[in-house]
């Protein structure tokens, strides 16, 4: 995934992979406790609202990783967000990399 390909200078790929896994675990825990919530944008893209130590991981990358892992906390948070937004998460928006850097206030097509 995109977050796996960006290895900061001075960091090994293995260390980056561990860092990503730890950040995704922190996000999963924050979703389970409700300190981070999911927001669904107008195009069906997702963003996380709340504070978590992301270590440079985009919301869309973290979302994809949690979906692959089958996170119950993410599924519940997504169901609530879809109900609040009145629209479903669009797999095409997620696949294209649409994301937000500010909790869903503005959206980017992917970069």
N, C-alpha and C positions, 0 to 999 in steps of 0.2 A: 504494500500500500504506500501511498505517497509519504506518509510520516516515517516509513522505514527507510526511504531513500535519502533523506536529508540528515547526514551525520555531521554534527558540529565539528569544527576543527579541534584536533587534539583528543577526539573521542573515537574509540573503536566501534565498528558496527555491532559487536556483541554487547558493548556497554549501552549503546543507543537502544538496542532491542530491549534490554532489561529496563532502561529508563522509561520507554514507552509502555511496557507491560505494567510497571508500577504506577504510572500516571493513569492508565485505564482502570486499574484496580481502585485507585483513589476516587476516580469519577464514579465508578460503580457503587462504592460505599456511600458517596455523597448523594447519589440518586436514591439509594435505599433509605437514607435518613431524611430525604426531602430537602436537604440544603442546596441541592442543584436541581433545577427543573428543565424540562424540554420545551422549546418553543418551535412551532411549525410555521414557516413563512408562507407567503402568498403563493409561491411556486411549489410548495411541498417540501422545501429544504428544511433541515433541522439545525437548531443551535441550542446550546446549553446556557441557561441563565443561572448565575450564582458563581461563587468563588470555589475553584479547585486548582490545585497545583498542576498545571497542564504540561509543563516542560516542553513547550513549543509544539504541542500536538494540536492540530485543528479540530474543531468540533466534528466535522464530517468524518475525519479519520477515526476519532474516538468512537463515534456512532457506529461506523462499520465494524470496528473491532468488537464492540459490545454485542452487536447483532450476530456476528459469527460465533461468539461465545454463548449466545442464547441467554443473555442476562434477563432474569425476571424483573429486576429493578428497572431496567431500560424499557422493557415491554409495558410495564405499568405506567411509567412516566410518559411514554409515547401515547398510550391510550388516553391519558388525562389531557395531554397537550392537543391531541386531535379533536377531542370533545370540546375543548375551550376554543380552538381555532375554527372549528366547523369544517375542517378539511383533513384529508389523510396525508401522511408522509408519502411523497412521490419518489419511488425508487429511481426514476430517471434523473430527478434533481440531485439525489444523493450520489448516483453513479457519475454524474457530470462534475461533481465536486463543488456544487453551489454551497456556500458557507457564509457565516457571519463572523466578524471579529469583535462584535460588541453586543453579544447576547440576543441578536435578532432585530436590532434597530435598523441596520442596513445589511444588504446582502451582496455577495460577490459571485460572479459566475464560475469562479474557479481559476486558480493560477498555480 
